Amino acid sequence: MTSIGGAAPSGMIDWNLAVATATRLVRPGPEVTRSEAREIVAELRRHAKESERHVRAYTRMLPEDSGAHDTPVLVVDRAGWAKANVAGFRQLLTPLLDRMQERRGPGGAVLGNVGGKVTGVELGMLLSFLASRVLGQYETFAPASGDLPGSEAGGRLLLVAPNIVHVERELEVDPHDFRLWVCLHEETHRTQFTAVPWLRDHLEGEIQSFLGATEMDPSTVLERLREAAQSLAGARPEGEEDGRSLVELVQTPEQREVLGRLTAVMSLLEGHADYVMDGVGPEVVPSVAEIREKFQKRRASGAGRLDAALRKLLGLDAKLRQYRDGERFVRAVAGQVGMDGFNRVWTSPNTLPTKAEIARPADWIARVHRLGAAGDGAAPRDPGPSEAQE
């Protein structure tokens, strides 16, 4: 087996075992003939290219004649998506895992290899679940890979063909319109990171701050996991908030602060993408109204009790709220100060909305537009490490 990133499958997470597990467990996609598959892949690539022009014109974040993106567009199957995300996880988690490795006592290497296999299987199981649900993804922290190429700076656009076909059939919508509609959303993410050079480093800095605040004392970690298990079993500790995800239950206070900032940024990015794809849609996607209505109902309904339970456990319900709250923020700001006024949000980390401002767009407008065109005044929050570097 080819090892991810060229490294041996050892340490606290067996990355190769994660790939093998996800590949083995991932559910097959919808049935298509070989010729149909080729046509679908070709059409998705055409739509991705076409979306670039539409998104640039609508967002005004990049000149329409500024040339092509330097990040690739890859049409993948479910196993390919899982493999790409294992590589992304490894890129982000390696600094934390290295620190934890250094804290091991005698005999830790042997125990670590055993634990690494267990964690590798668990990660693979998680990705096999998610691999059938993601339509597309701008993979911000993609490392260079011979199997799934990315630019040296990281970043590539993934379109998961089997999932797109599955959803368009389930919704009974025009497949050509639906594929373009999905590409508009994902192309907006690619434009965000291309037009805003500091955004990737800022996000990575915040994520590393989140990981750096992880409690590495084994007894503390076990206690938090025990609380999570009790909550999921219905025997939550007295006074514990109901309905919290596993991710929320293992956070330290420092992590919760960082998570608030990350939630605001992700709400902005996802809401902006939804706003753009619906804004561009009426001109280039004839059935956009029908697609949006059916897609929103699908988002809200979920796919059964087990699926709903897993979504809650993994915190995926929060991501759905990010789409909704972020889109409302973008729509409110653009409606009041126009697209150029909204685009001040991309000036610097200090002009990003806080979590509170996502819910109250007028507060962001008052703060940022009071600063003038430069928009470099102090934000009403303590800057994270990546902001301090700006």
GIPEUR-V886055 format. One record per backbone hydrogen bond with DSSP energy under -0.5 kcal/mol. CO is the residue of the C=O (numbers start at 1). NH is the residue of the N-H. Records with the same first field share a line. If there is no record, write none. Layout:
CO->NH  NH
This chain:
3->6
4->7
8->10
13->15
14->18
15->19
16->20
17->21
18->22
19->23
20->24
21->25
22->26
33->37
34->38
35->39
36->40
37->41
38->42
39->43
40->44
41->45
42->46
43->47
44->48
45->49
46->50
47->51
48->52
49->53
50->53  54
51->55
52->56
53->57
54->58
55->59
56->60
63->66
72->74  157
74->76  159
76->161
77->81
78->82
79->83
80->84
81->85
82->86
83->87
84->88
85->89
86->90
87->91
88->92
89->93
90->94
93->97
94->98
95->99
96->100
97->101
98->102
99->103
100->103
101->104
105->108
107->111
108->112
109->113
110->114
111->115
112->116
113->117
114->118
115->119
116->14  120
117->121
118->122
119->123
120->124
121->125
122->126
123->127
124->128
125->129
126->130
127->131
129->132
130->133  134
133->135
135->160
137->139  158
138->140
139->142  156
151->154
155->151
156->139  158
157->74
158->137
159->76  161
160->163  164
161->165
162->166
163->167
164->168
165->169
166->170
167->171
168->172  173
174->178
175->179
176->180
177->181
178->182
179->183
180->184
181->185
182->186
183->187
184->188
185->189
186->190
187->191
188->192
189->193
190->194
191->195
192->196
195->197
196->199
198->202
199->203
200->204
201->205
202->206
203->207
204->208
205->209
206->210
207->211
208->212
209->213
211->214
214->216
216->218
217->220  221
218->222
219->223
220->224
221->225
222->226
223->227
224->228
225->229
226->230
227->231
228->232
229->233
230->235
231->234
237->240
241->244
245->249
246->250
248->251
252->256
253->257
254->258
255->259
256->260
257->261
258->262
259->263
260->264
261->265
262->266
263->267
264->268
265->269
266->270
267->271
268->272
269->273
270->274
271->275
272->276
273->277
274->278
275->279
276->280
277->281
278->282
280->283  284
281->284  285
284->286
285->288
287->291
288->292
289->293
290->294
291->295
292->296
293->297
294->298
295->299
296->300
297->301
298->302
304->308
305->309
306->310
307->311
308->312
309->313
310->314
311->315  316  317
312->315
313->246  247
315->318  319
316->320
317->321
318->322
319->323
320->324
321->325
322->326
323->327
324->328
325->329
326->330
327->331
328->332
329->333
330->334
331->335
332->336
333->336  337
334->338
337->341
338->342
339->343
341->344
342->345
343->346
344->347
348->351
349->352
354->358
355->359
356->360
360->363  364
361->365
362->366
363->367
364->368
365->369
366->370
368->371
379->381
384->387  388
385->389
387->390
